[in-house]
Amino acid sequence: MSTAPDVTDELMTEPIGWRKSSFSGGGDGNECVEATGLPGGAALRESDAPEAVVRTSRAAFRALLRVLKADRLT
C-alpha cells in the first residue's frame, strides 16, 4: 500500500503558487486565507500563520467554496 508524499515542506515555499482570497483586508495583507491546488486536492493556510497548512480533497474544497459563495456558513 502506497502513501501520499508529505508535501508540508513544499507548501511552505512560495513557488507552489498560493493565491490570496479576493476578500482580503487592506493593510499589511496578513488577514486572509490563501489556497493552492495539489495533485488530487487543495491546501489552505492563513497568511499570518503560513506554517499551519490544511490539506483536503478537491470535492471537499469545492463544497466549502459553494457554501461560502452562498453565504451559508454559520
N, C-alpha and C positions, 0 to 999 in steps of 0.2 A: 504494500500500500504506500503510495507516494503522498507526501505532504506538500502543501504550498510553501514556497520560499518565504522567509521572513524578510519583508521589504521595509521594515521600520527605519533602518539607516538610510535607505534610498528616499524615503518620504520626508526626511529632514532636510534634504537639499533642494534648492530652487530649480534645477534643470528638469524636474519631473513635471513642471507646469501647473502649479497651484493657481486657481482662479478665485478672485475675491467676489463676494456677494455684491450685487448691484445696489443693495440697500445698506452698504457700509456707511457708517457715520463719517463725518469730516474729521479734521484734526490730524492726529498722527497716523491714522489708518489702522489702529490696532483694536478696533471694536467691530470685528466682523468674523464671519465664517469663511473658510477657504475650502475648496473642493478640488479633487483631481481624479481622473479616471485611472483605473488599474486593470490589468488583464482579468476579466471576469467580475469586476466590481468597481467600487469607488472608495475614496478616502476623504474624510473631513477632519478639519482642525480649526482651532480658534487662533486668530492672529496673535493674541497676547500670550498664548501657551502652545507654540508650534510643536513642542515635543510630545504633546498629547494627541495622538492620531487615532481616529476611529475608522476601522475598515468595515465595509458592508457589501452586500451583493448589489448588482445593478437593479434588480427588481425592488429591493427594499429602498434603495436611493430614489428610484422613480416614484414609489409610493409616498415617500416623505415629501418630495417636491410637489406632488399633486395636492397633498394636504396643506402644505404651506401656501401654494398658489391660490387655493380655495379659501384660505384664511380659516381653516377648521381646526387648527392646533390650539387646544385649550388646556 
